[in-house]
Each structure stands twice: as C-alpha cells, then as structure tokens.
Amino acid sequence: MTGGCGGDSGVSCDTFCGCEIDQTPGVASDHGAELYACQNDLIVAANVDGFCVIDQGRTDASSAPAPLGNPTLVAECPANEKRLLRFVGAGQPASGATAFIGCTASPVN
C-alpha cells in the first residue's frame, strides 16, 4: 500500500505493522475440524480462529458441482456469486484495518 506510512500519512513507518490471518486448520470433510466449523456452522465455537472459503459454485476437475460449505452462509449472495471469504474468532481483521488477500502455491518437489 503506497502512502500507508511516512510522508504526509501521519504514520511513522517505524510503527507501521501488519499481521497474517491463518486459514482455520483441518480438513473440510472432517466434522470435528475448525475448517469444517468455519465453512458450515452458523455460529462457530469460541476456539475457532482464522478464515475459510465458502463456494457454492465450486466444481471438481471434471466440471461436476462440488460445493464447499453451508449454502445458508451465502444465501443472501446473488445467484452467480455464492462465495464468501469468512473470518471467524480472533481471525477477524482489526477494526479500521486494511486486509490484503494473496494466494500462494506450495512448491512441487
């Protein structure tokens, strides 16, 4: 973010900080996992922290429907946009914060 600190921003770059919000851990198909709770529970337990993706338009490698998460959580979304990046618990961005989203791929060995 250009201009987020220094110059006329009023924020010293020495005090400018950032943090990472981790994806909720686990496997989406494991009903006991935090990831499953984030993607499916309307109200998550207090110990579930992070973010998850809900995508009712998801397809598998053969283009067959493979929805991810509880459709109730995206019910208010337009029909062709039934997706949500959901932040839960301590994974909520701080009030007034700017959140950046980036995707990384694991290296292939």
C-alpha positions as CSV (number, residue, x, y, z in Angstrom):
1,M,0.0,0.0,0.0
2,T,1.7,3.2,-1.2
3,G,1.4,6.1,1.2
4,G,0.4,3.9,4.2
5,C,3.2,5.3,6.2
6,G,5.7,8.1,6.0
7,G,5.4,11.4,4.1
8,D,2.1,13.1,4.7
9,S,0.3,10.0,6.0
10,G,0.9,10.9,9.7
11,V,2.0,7.4,10.4
12,S,5.7,6.7,11.1
13,C,6.9,3.7,9.0
14,D,8.8,2.6,12.2
15,T,5.5,1.9,13.9
16,F,3.6,0.6,10.8
17,C,2.9,-3.1,11.3
18,G,1.0,-6.0,9.7
19,C,-0.1,-9.4,10.7
20,E,-1.2,-12.6,9.0
21,I,-4.5,-14.3,9.4
22,D,-4.2,-18.1,9.0
23,Q,-6.8,-20.3,7.5
24,T,-8.7,-22.3,10.1
25,P,-6.9,-25.7,10.4
26,G,-8.1,-29.1,9.4
27,V,-9.8,-30.8,6.5
28,A,-13.1,-29.7,5.1
29,S,-14.6,-33.2,5.3
30,D,-13.7,-33.7,9.0
31,H,-16.8,-32.7,11.0
32,G,-14.6,-32.1,14.1
33,A,-12.1,-29.8,12.3
34,E,-12.0,-26.0,12.8
35,L,-12.1,-25.6,9.0
36,Y,-15.3,-27.6,8.8
37,A,-16.8,-25.4,11.5
38,C,-15.8,-22.2,9.8
39,Q,-17.3,-23.4,6.5
40,N,-20.5,-24.9,7.9
41,D,-21.5,-23.7,11.3
42,L,-23.8,-20.7,11.5
43,I,-22.2,-19.8,14.9
44,V,-18.7,-21.1,15.4
45,A,-17.2,-22.1,18.8
46,A,-15.1,-19.5,20.6
47,N,-11.9,-21.5,19.9
48,V,-12.3,-21.4,16.1
49,D,-10.0,-18.7,14.7
50,G,-8.9,-17.7,11.2
51,F,-10.5,-17.7,7.8
52,C,-12.1,-20.1,5.4
53,V,-13.6,-20.1,1.9
54,I,-17.3,-21.0,1.2
55,D,-18.0,-21.5,-2.5
56,Q,-21.3,-23.0,-3.7
57,G,-20.3,-22.6,-7.3
58,R,-17.2,-24.7,-7.0
59,T,-16.6,-27.6,-9.4
60,D,-14.3,-30.5,-9.5
61,A,-11.7,-31.4,-12.1
62,S,-14.4,-32.9,-14.4
63,S,-16.6,-29.7,-14.0
64,A,-19.1,-31.5,-11.8
65,P,-20.6,-29.5,-9.0
66,A,-18.5,-29.7,-5.8
67,P,-19.9,-27.0,-3.5
68,L,-17.9,-26.1,-0.4
69,G,-19.5,-25.0,2.8
70,N,-23.0,-24.3,4.1
71,P,-25.3,-22.7,1.5
72,T,-27.1,-20.8,4.2
73,L,-24.0,-18.7,4.8
74,V,-24.1,-17.4,1.2
75,A,-27.9,-17.4,0.8
76,E,-28.0,-13.5,0.5
77,C,-25.4,-13.5,-2.3
78,P,-26.5,-13.1,-5.9
79,A,-27.2,-16.5,-7.6
80,N,-24.0,-16.4,-9.6
81,E,-21.8,-15.2,-6.7
82,K,-22.4,-17.7,-3.9
83,R,-18.9,-17.3,-2.4
84,L,-17.6,-15.9,0.8
85,L,-14.2,-15.4,2.5
86,R,-15.3,-15.8,6.1
87,F,-13.3,-14.6,9.1
88,V,-14.1,-16.1,12.5
89,G,-13.0,-15.6,16.1
90,A,-9.6,-14.0,16.6
91,G,-9.1,-14.2,12.8
92,Q,-11.3,-11.1,12.4
93,P,-9.4,-8.2,10.8
94,A,-8.9,-5.4,13.3
95,S,-11.4,-2.5,13.2
96,G,-10.2,0.0,10.7
97,A,-7.6,-2.4,9.2
98,T,-7.0,-2.9,5.6
99,A,-6.9,-6.5,4.6
100,F,-5.0,-7.9,1.6
101,I,-5.7,-11.3,0.1
102,G,-2.9,-13.3,-1.6
103,C,-2.7,-16.8,-2.8
104,T,0.4,-18.9,-2.7
105,A,1.2,-22.3,-4.0
106,S,3.2,-24.9,-2.3
107,P,6.4,-25.8,-4.1
108,V,6.3,-29.0,-6.1
109,N,9.1,-31.4,-5.2
